[in-house]
C-alpha cells in the first residue's frame, strides 16, 4: 500500500472508531439523564454508523492532507533518485541472502544430475539452467531456479501430450518424497524446504524441432485449463532467452529495479515482458546516451505504457506469440494506469520515486 493510501485509510479508520465511541457515550449519557440504561434494544446503531461514516470520510480527507503536507516538506530536502535506486538495487542483490542462494544452487545441481540419470537416453544434452539467475536479473527474496530438458526429436514418448505427461509423472516419482510436486500448464514445479525458506524450481521440457544443438529451438506442450479442452504446442528458442541480456549491465539493472517496483505494487508483469521491453527501451540506438539509472527507469516505464496501450508485445523467442495474451484485461488496464500515473508524478517531482517503492 502506498504512503498516501496508508494515510487515507488510517484517517478513515481512526475517525470512524473515535466517532463510534463518542456517539456510544453520547447516547448512554442522554439515556442516563432520562433515567434509562443503554441496552441493545434502545441503542441506535444505525445513527452511530451514519455519524462514524461521515466523520470517517472527513478523516480520510485529513489523512490525505497530512500526507501531502509531509510530502511537500520532504520534497524540500536534497534527494538523488539515482542514489535511491542504487540502494534499492543493493538491497535486491541475490548475494544479500547467501544461504538461500547457495542452497538453491546445490539443490539445482542435484536435481539436474537426477534428471540426467533418469532421461539420459532421451535428452539432446545435459539439463540446462535458464531464467533470471542465469541472465543475472534475479532479485533477492523472489528468485528461483529454471531448468530445461531438451528431448530428442526421435524419442520413446510419442506426441507432445504424452511426452509432457510421462515426464511429469517421472519427475513426481523421482522427487515426490523430497519436495512438493506441482503440475503447471507449461512446467513441473518442485518446492523444497530450505534452512530459512522454501526453494522453487521450474522444470520445462520440450521436443527439439530440428537440431537443438545448433538452433536450440524446442516445441513445448501447454496443458489445457480444463479437462474438456485440448492442449496445444508452443515453440520457443532457448538460445534467444539465454543470450538476450549478455553484456548489457545497465539493462539488467533497470530490469531488477522494475521487478522490485512490480513486486511492491502487485503488478501482473512477468519477467519476460519486463526483460524484452527494457531491452527495447534501451536499444542500440538509444542505449548509452543516458547513464542515469533513474532516467533509464523512466524511459523503460514509458515504453511499457506505450506497448500496453498498443496491446501487443511479440515474443522474441516466438514471433507468433503475443506476450500480452498471458495477462487478463483488468490486469493490463491496472498496469497501464499505475505506470502512466507514476511516470507523471515522477516527472513533476523526483521525490515521488520513493513513493513508488513504498518508502
Order of alpha helices (4+ residues) and beta strands (2+ residues): alpha-alpha-alpha-alpha-beta-alpha-beta-alpha-beta-beta-beta-alpha-beta-beta-alpha-alpha-alpha-alpha-beta-beta-alpha-alpha
